[in-house]
Amino acid sequence: MSIVKYTSKDVALMARMMRAEAVGEGKQGMLYVGNVIVNRDKADCLDFGDVRTIREVIFQVQGGNYSFEAVQKGSLFYKRARDVEKRLARKNLNFWRQHPAKYALWYFNPFAAECPPTWYGEPLTGRFKNHCYYEPAAGTCPSVY
């Protein structure tokens, strides 16, 4: 059973984003990015109360910019998804979740610096290779958990 509703087009779109954002971090890193995408789709709170599909999550604009940098800057995002990435996306969509991105709604790359303990007021859950992951503060977004 899937966590959120999705189509084959959603799988390909999510797979492209996972690769574009974390291909250098291997399959595990791509799965963590997939966790964030699914969590944003599930979330009915904070910045994500009005996104209800994988496509809306991927192309969400906040503050005049796309939420995922790869949409505007990533040439990898605009290449066809490969089977391996599609399998990873389906794995996320069919309930794969793991720390540090298990409940994360945000991640970023601090470019070799330490992960700040909070990101826009939200607590750090951990780091995997280049990315720091953040989940909503306790009690602010029960739909993610």
Salt bridges, closest charged atoms under 4 A:
GLU25 OE2 - HIS131 ND1 2.78
ASP44 OD1 - ARG52 NH2 2.59
GLU69 OE2 - LYS73 NZ 3.41
GLU85 OE1 - ARG19 NH1 2.98
GLU85 OE2 - ARG82 NH2 2.39
